[in-house]
Amino acid sequence: MAQEPAPTPGRVVSAVVQLLQELVDWVHGFFPRINGSLFHFIAGLALIVIAALLRTLATGVLIRRARQKADAGGTNVEEEFLMAIVPPIGAFFMVCGIYAALAVFNLPLEAERIAAYGARAAATVIVLWGIFCVGAGTLTQFEKAARSKDLGIAVFMPLVRKMLGFSFAVLGVLVLAESLGLDVKTFLAGLGIGGLAVALAAQDTIANMFGSFVVVLDHPFRVGDTVRIAGNEGTVEDIGLRSTRLRTSARTQIVMPNKLVATEAITNLSRMPQRRVDQAIGLTYATTPEQMEAILGDLRALLRADPGVHPSLVGVYFSGYGESTLDIQIVYFTSDAAWAQHMEVRERINLKIMRAVAARNLEFAFPTQTVIHATPPPAIGQR
């Protein structure tokens, strides 16, 4: 015994339409005085009204369910999902109602065929729309979660959303064309050959795109960080798909390809817990050992007493003998790594050093030169 072929969506829709037409004809038997065409027209309008009522009922249930989830402390993903499918569900009911109305209007055969193609296209668009709404809502929630956790990928989420939206739109057009009976295989074959040519011609662009993905996954910096990349130092203003933009201290903008950013060593200055100060001062050779010991103690004490100096490292040492100076090396960290606060601490410490040197009646050295003559020079006025 031969098996019956499995029902296809087209056969199911045709069976439903035929059943609906028979139902309208059966109901018309109770109102024989009404003209057949007029009765079918009234029945079609009634189907549209019923579809509108069902749409209102279904969307109301979904919205009410979403609010209940929110009030009960449900996850944002559940609420976002329910709210995302409300417009597609409403559109689906209206398309079903309009197509059912057209089916009972007793349209000409050609008009019915056009209506069937339109309904198929509308149903495909609605399904794709629903998937897109759910996906967009999921990405939005993922972006919110990434921003709340301060993840570097949050910066790229708008770009990722646009790329996925464009890809989905292209896929939707192809699916819609296939559902209408168009041959898209030839188009896809040509698109593959053209895509290969474009890929070969745009190797740098593709390398920059992969570089941006590396930056996203590794997130060595984010917008607002001060970084040093390939000898260029500045504040990150924008991280794009092709390039990263830095604003330098001179207010100029540096645009760096992401393939360079992905391969170069990156120094993130904003992630320093403290900022180091390493400087030297020189005293004159008239300074005695006792005075040197005293001033070293003074400098160590004033560094440890300053609230802007981190206590992890305070180093003050008589480091050596210069050509014109007795050198003192001073090393410490400022507690705040921000550049402005760091410079304020350095200024305050430098002023304290000047006062400490003056209080010991010592002098800072500067380059000097002494000339010794073998014979005394002639007196002024003598030759």
C-alpha positions as CSV (number, residue, x, y, z in Angstrom):
1,M,0.0,0.0,0.0
2,A,1.5,3.3,-1.1
3,Q,2.1,5.9,1.5
4,E,0.3,9.2,1.2
5,P,2.7,12.2,0.7
6,A,3.3,14.3,3.7
7,P,1.2,17.5,3.8
8,T,3.1,20.6,2.8
9,P,2.4,24.1,4.0
10,G,0.9,25.0,0.7
11,R,-1.5,22.1,0.7
12,V,-2.5,22.8,4.3
13,V,-3.2,26.5,3.4
14,S,-5.3,25.4,0.4
15,A,-7.3,23.0,2.5
16,V,-8.0,25.7,5.1
17,V,-9.1,28.1,2.4
18,Q,-11.4,25.6,0.8
19,L,-12.9,24.7,4.2
20,L,-13.4,28.4,4.9
21,Q,-15.1,29.0,1.6
22,E,-17.4,26.0,2.3
23,L,-18.2,27.4,5.7
24,V,-19.1,30.8,4.3
25,D,-21.4,29.1,1.6
26,W,-23.0,27.0,4.4
27,V,-23.7,30.1,6.5
28,H,-25.0,31.9,3.4
29,G,-27.7,29.2,3.2
30,F,-29.3,30.7,6.3
31,F,-29.6,34.1,4.5
32,P,-30.8,33.2,1.0
33,R,-32.2,36.7,0.4
34,I,-28.7,38.3,0.5
35,N,-26.8,38.4,-2.7
36,G,-24.0,35.9,-2.9
37,S,-21.2,38.4,-3.8
38,L,-22.4,40.9,-1.1
39,F,-22.5,38.1,1.5
40,H,-19.0,37.0,0.7
41,F,-17.9,40.6,1.0
42,I,-19.5,41.0,4.4
43,A,-18.0,37.7,5.5
44,G,-14.5,39.0,4.4
45,L,-14.9,42.2,6.4
46,A,-16.1,40.1,9.4
47,L,-12.9,37.9,9.1
48,I,-10.7,41.1,9.1
49,V,-12.6,42.3,12.2
50,I,-12.1,38.9,13.9
51,A,-8.4,39.0,13.1
52,A,-8.1,42.5,14.6
53,L,-9.8,41.3,17.8
54,L,-7.6,38.2,18.0
55,R,-4.5,40.4,17.5
56,T,-5.6,42.7,20.3
57,L,-6.3,39.8,22.5
58,A,-2.9,38.0,21.8
59,T,-0.8,41.1,22.1
60,G,-2.6,42.1,25.3
61,V,-1.8,38.7,26.8
62,L,1.8,38.9,25.9
63,I,2.2,42.5,27.3
64,R,0.4,41.5,30.5
65,R,2.6,38.4,30.8
66,A,5.8,40.6,30.3
67,R,4.6,43.0,33.0
68,Q,3.9,40.1,35.4
69,K,7.4,38.8,34.8
70,A,8.8,42.2,35.5
71,D,6.8,42.6,38.7
72,A,7.7,39.1,39.9
73,G,11.4,39.9,39.5
74,G,11.9,37.9,36.3
75,T,15.0,38.3,34.1
76,N,15.2,41.1,31.6
77,V,15.7,38.5,28.9
78,E,12.2,37.0,29.4
79,E,10.6,40.5,29.4
80,E,12.6,41.5,26.4
81,F,11.6,38.4,24.5
82,L,7.9,38.8,25.2
83,M,7.9,42.4,24.2
84,A,10.0,41.7,21.1
85,I,7.4,39.2,19.6
86,V,4.4,41.5,20.2
87,P,4.6,43.4,16.9
88,P,5.2,40.3,14.7
89,I,2.4,38.4,16.4
90,G,0.0,41.2,15.8
91,A,1.1,41.5,12.1
92,F,0.7,37.7,11.7
93,F,-3.0,37.8,12.8
94,M,-3.7,40.7,10.5
95,V,-2.1,39.0,7.5
96,C,-4.1,35.8,8.2
97,G,-7.3,37.9,8.4
98,I,-6.6,39.8,5.2
99,Y,-5.7,36.7,3.3
100,A,-8.8,34.9,4.6
101,A,-11.0,37.8,3.6
102,L,-9.5,37.8,0.1
103,A,-10.1,34.0,-0.1
104,V,-13.8,34.4,0.4
105,F,-14.3,37.4,-1.8
106,N,-14.5,35.1,-4.9
107,L,-11.8,37.0,-6.7
108,P,-10.7,36.0,-10.2
109,L,-8.2,33.2,-10.5
110,E,-5.3,35.5,-11.4
111,A,-6.1,37.8,-8.4
112,E,-6.2,34.8,-6.1
113,R,-2.8,33.7,-7.3
114,I,-1.4,37.1,-6.6
115,A,-3.0,37.1,-3.2
116,A,-1.5,33.7,-2.4
117,Y,2.0,35.0,-3.4
118,G,1.5,38.1,-1.4
119,A,0.4,36.1,1.7
120,R,3.4,33.8,1.4
121,A,5.8,36.8,1.1
122,A,4.1,38.5,4.1
123,A,4.3,35.4,6.2
124,T,8.0,35.0,5.4
125,V,8.7,38.6,6.2
126,I,6.8,38.3,9.5
127,V,8.8,35.2,10.6
128,L,12.1,36.8,9.7
129,W,11.0,40.0,11.5
130,G,10.1,38.0,14.6
131,I,13.5,36.3,14.6
132,F,15.2,39.7,14.1
133,C,13.3,41.3,17.0
134,V,14.2,38.5,19.3
135,G,17.9,38.6,18.2
136,A,18.1,42.4,18.6
137,G,16.5,42.2,22.0
138,T,19.0,39.6,23.1
139,L,21.9,41.7,21.8
140,T,20.6,44.7,23.7
141,Q,20.5,42.8,26.9
142,F,23.9,41.4,26.3
143,E,25.2,45.0,25.7
144,K,23.6,46.2,28.9
145,A,25.2,43.3,30.8
146,A,28.6,44.0,29.2
147,R,28.4,47.7,30.2
148,S,27.3,46.9,33.7
149,K,30.4,44.6,34.1
150,D,32.6,47.2,32.3
151,L,33.7,44.7,29.6
152,G,35.6,46.0,26.6
153,I,33.3,44.3,24.2
154,A,30.5,46.7,25.1
155,V,32.1,49.4,23.0
156,F,31.7,47.2,19.9
157,M,28.2,46.0,20.5
158,P,26.5,48.8,18.4
159,L,28.9,47.8,15.5
160,V,28.2,44.1,16.0
161,R,24.4,44.8,16.0
162,K,24.7,46.8,12.7
163,M,26.8,44.0,11.1
164,L,24.4,41.3,12.2
165,G,21.4,43.4,11.1
166,F,22.9,43.9,7.6
167,S,23.8,40.2,7.3
168,F,20.3,39.2,8.4
169,A,18.7,41.6,6.0
170,V,20.6,40.0,3.1
171,L,19.7,36.5,4.3
172,G,16.1,37.6,4.6
173,V,16.0,38.9,1.0
174,L,17.4,35.6,-0.2
175,V,14.9,33.5,1.8
176,L,12.0,35.7,0.6
177,A,13.1,35.3,-3.0
178,E,13.4,31.5,-2.5
179,S,9.9,31.4,-1.0
180,L,8.5,33.2,-4.1
181,G,9.9,30.6,-6.4
182,L,12.9,32.6,-7.6
183,D,16.2,30.8,-8.4
184,V,18.8,32.2,-6.0
185,K,21.4,29.5,-6.6
186,T,22.9,31.2,-9.6
187,F,23.0,34.5,-7.7
188,L,24.8,32.9,-4.8
189,A,27.3,31.3,-7.1
190,G,28.1,34.7,-8.7
191,L,28.2,36.3,-5.3
192,G,30.8,33.7,-4.2
193,I,33.1,34.5,-7.1
194,G,32.6,38.3,-6.6
195,G,33.2,37.9,-2.9
196,L,36.5,36.2,-3.6
197,A,37.6,39.0,-5.9
198,V,36.6,41.6,-3.3
199,A,38.5,39.7,-0.5
200,L,41.7,39.7,-2.6
201,A,41.3,43.4,-3.3
202,A,40.6,44.3,0.3
203,Q,43.2,42.3,2.2
204,D,44.2,45.3,4.3
205,T,40.6,46.1,5.2
206,I,40.0,42.5,6.2
207,A,43.2,42.5,8.3
208,N,42.0,45.6,10.1
209,M,38.6,44.0,10.8
210,F,40.3,40.9,12.3
211,G,42.5,43.3,14.3
212,S,39.4,45.0,15.7
213,F,38.1,41.6,16.8
214,V,41.4,40.8,18.5
215,V,41.1,44.2,20.4
216,V,37.5,43.2,21.3
217,L,38.4,39.8,22.7
218,D,41.6,40.9,24.5
219,H,40.3,44.4,25.4
220,P,43.8,45.8,26.3
221,F,42.2,49.2,26.5
222,R,38.9,51.0,26.2
223,V,37.7,54.4,25.2
224,G,39.1,57.1,27.5
225,D,42.3,55.1,28.4
226,T,45.7,56.7,27.9
227,V,47.9,54.3,25.9
228,R,51.2,54.1,24.1
229,I,51.2,52.1,20.9
230,A,54.1,51.9,18.5
231,G,55.7,55.0,20.0
232,N,52.4,57.0,19.8
233,E,50.9,58.1,23.1
234,G,47.4,59.5,23.6
235,T,43.9,59.1,24.9
236,V,41.7,56.5,23.1
237,E,38.8,58.4,21.4
238,D,37.2,55.8,19.3
239,I,37.7,52.1,18.5
240,G,36.2,51.4,15.1
241,L,36.0,48.4,12.7
242,R,39.0,49.6,10.7
243,S,41.0,51.9,12.9
244,T,41.6,53.2,16.5
245,R,41.8,56.9,17.1
246,L,44.1,58.5,19.7
247,R,44.1,62.1,20.9
248,T,47.6,63.3,21.8
249,S,48.6,65.8,24.5
250,A,49.2,68.3,21.7
251,R,45.4,67.8,20.8
252,T,46.3,66.2,17.4
253,Q,44.5,63.0,16.4
254,I,46.4,59.8,15.4
255,V,44.5,57.2,13.3
256,M,46.1,53.8,13.7
257,P,45.0,50.7,11.6
258,N,43.7,48.0,13.8
259,K,46.1,45.4,12.3
260,L,49.0,47.5,13.7
261,V,47.2,47.8,17.1
262,A,46.8,44.0,17.2
263,T,50.5,43.3,16.5
264,E,52.2,46.1,18.5
265,A,53.1,46.2,22.2
266,I,50.5,48.3,24.0
267,T,51.3,50.2,27.2
268,N,48.1,51.2,29.0
269,L,49.0,54.2,31.2
270,S,45.5,54.4,32.6
271,R,45.9,51.1,34.4
272,M,48.9,52.1,36.5
273,P,48.0,51.8,40.2
274,Q,50.5,54.6,40.9
275,R,52.8,56.8,38.9
276,R,56.6,56.7,39.4
277,V,58.8,59.7,39.9
278,D,62.6,59.3,39.4
279,Q,64.6,62.5,39.5
280,A,68.0,63.8,40.6
281,I,69.1,66.9,42.3
282,G,72.7,68.2,42.8
283,L,74.3,70.1,45.7
284,T,77.5,72.0,45.6
285,Y,80.9,70.5,46.5
286,A,80.9,72.8,49.5
287,T,78.4,70.4,51.2
288,T,80.0,68.6,54.1
289,P,79.3,64.9,54.9
290,E,77.4,65.9,58.0
291,Q,75.2,68.3,56.0
292,M,74.7,65.6,53.3
293,E,73.5,63.1,56.0
294,A,71.1,65.7,57.4
295,I,69.5,66.7,54.1
296,L,69.0,63.1,53.1
297,G,67.1,62.5,56.4
298,D,65.0,65.6,55.8
299,L,64.1,64.5,52.3
300,R,63.1,61.0,53.4
301,A,61.0,62.5,56.2
302,L,59.1,65.0,54.0
303,L,58.4,62.3,51.4
304,R,57.0,59.9,54.0
305,A,54.9,62.6,55.5
306,D,53.2,63.8,52.3
307,P,49.8,62.2,51.8
308,G,50.2,62.2,48.0
309,V,53.3,59.9,48.1
310,H,52.6,56.1,48.2
311,P,54.4,54.5,51.1
312,S,55.4,51.4,49.1
313,L,58.6,53.0,47.9
314,V,60.5,56.1,49.1
315,G,64.1,56.2,48.0
316,V,66.5,59.1,48.7
317,Y,70.2,58.3,48.2
318,F,73.5,60.1,47.8
319,S,74.1,58.5,44.4
320,G,77.5,59.8,43.2
321,Y,79.9,62.6,42.3
322,G,79.1,64.6,39.2
323,E,81.4,67.0,37.3
324,S,80.0,70.0,39.3
325,T,77.5,68.4,41.7
326,L,77.0,65.9,44.6
327,D,74.1,63.9,43.1
328,I,71.1,62.9,45.2
329,Q,68.7,60.4,43.5
330,I,65.0,60.7,44.6
331,V,62.5,57.9,43.7
332,Y,58.9,57.6,44.8
333,F,55.4,56.8,43.6
334,T,52.4,59.2,43.6
335,S,49.3,57.6,45.1
336,D,47.0,58.9,42.3
337,A,48.1,57.8,38.8
338,A,46.0,60.6,37.1
339,W,48.4,62.9,35.3
340,A,47.1,66.2,36.8
341,Q,47.1,64.9,40.4
342,H,50.5,63.3,39.8
343,M,51.9,66.7,38.6
344,E,50.4,68.5,41.6
345,V,52.2,66.1,44.0
346,R,55.5,66.5,42.1
347,E,55.2,70.3,42.3
348,R,54.4,70.2,46.1
349,I,57.4,67.8,46.7
350,N,59.8,69.9,44.6
351,L,58.8,73.0,46.6
352,K,59.4,71.2,49.9
353,I,62.8,70.0,48.6
354,M,63.8,73.6,47.9
355,R,62.7,74.8,51.3
356,A,64.6,71.9,53.0
357,V,67.8,72.7,51.1
358,A,67.5,76.4,52.0
359,A,66.8,75.5,55.7
360,R,70.2,73.7,55.8
361,N,72.0,76.6,54.2
362,L,72.9,74.5,51.3
363,E,72.9,75.4,47.6
364,F,71.9,73.6,44.4
365,A,74.9,73.2,42.1
366,F,75.0,74.3,38.5
367,P,77.7,73.7,35.9
368,T,80.8,75.7,36.8
369,Q,84.4,75.8,35.5
370,T,87.6,76.9,37.2
371,V,90.6,78.0,35.1
372,I,94.1,77.8,36.8
373,H,96.9,79.7,35.1
374,A,100.5,78.5,35.3
375,T,101.8,82.0,35.7
376,P,99.9,84.9,37.3
377,P,98.2,87.1,34.7
378,P,99.7,90.6,34.2
379,A,98.3,93.4,36.3
380,I,95.6,95.6,34.7
381,G,97.1,98.3,32.7
382,Q,100.5,96.5,32.3
383,R,101.7,94.9,29.1
